[in-house]
């Protein structure tokens, strides 16, 4: 018994939790003409991994919705003036000219 090691720890072969196999992203048959169309198709694909879909949505968002800080002061001012002009100072409809010939 003197030559045996008692109470010694250490790694045992085959012990412990087995690692979970990583799932490869499933892109399927995606026919896209542009990179934006490809990102949108991946984003809408329900069979794809959720993490991949979120990454595709984040990447596509910057092309669909530009950041306000990306525009300069002049572009922001021009955009705001167009929005106001389209609603507040819009040309009113002309009066309806109806002839009443019943009298």
N, C-alpha and C positions, 0 to 999 in steps of 0.2 A: 504494500500500500504506500510505501514511501515514494515509489516512482510515479504514482498517479497524481495529477493536479486536481485538487478539489476546490470547488467554489470559484473557479475561474470563468469569467464571462467571455464574450467574444462573438463574432459573427458565426452563424451556423449556415451551412449550405442549404438552400431551399426554405429558410425561415423568413418570416415576415410577410407583409402584405404584397401581393403581386401588383405590379404597375398596370394602370389602366391603359389599354391600347389607344393611341391617338387616332382620332377619326380624320381622314383626309377630306378636305373640302370638296364637295360635289358641285361641279359647275354645270354639268349636263351639256346639252346641245344649245349653245348660246350663239345666235347669229346676230352680231351687232355691227353696224356700220361705223359708229364712232365710239370712242372710249366712254363718253357719257352714257350712251345707250347701253353699253356693256355693264357699266356700274349700276345703272338702274335695273337691268334685268337680273343681276346678282342680288340686288337689294330686295327685289320682289319675289325671288325664288324661295318658296317655302321649304324646299328640300335641302337648301344650303344650311351650313352651320350658322347659328345665331351671331357668333363673334364675327364671322366673315360678312354677314349681312349688315351688321352695324358699321364695320369698317368701310364697306362700299357706300353706305348712306352718308357717312361723314365725308368721304372723298367726293361724292357727287354733290353734296350741299354747297360746296364752295363755288361750283360752277353755276348752280341754279340761283343762289341767293348771295350776291356779292356783299362783302362787308362794307359797312358805312365808312370805315376808316380808309378803305382802299380808294375811295373817291376823294378828290381834292375839294377845297372850299368852294371853288367856282362851280364844279359839277354838282355838288350838294345844293348850292343856292339855285342853280338852274332847274334841278329836279323839283325842288320845293315850289318854285314859281310856276312850273308846269302843272303841278298838282292843284295849286290854288286857282290857276286860270281855268282849269278844266271843271271846277265845281262852282266857284263863287262868281267869276266874271264871264261865265258862259253866255253866249248869245241866246236871248230868249226866243221862243217860237213866235213866228209872225201871227198876226190876228187872222182868224178865219173869215174869209169874205164869202158870205152866204147871201144869195139873192132870194128874197121871198116873193114869189109871183102869185101868191094865193089871193091877194086883196084886189 
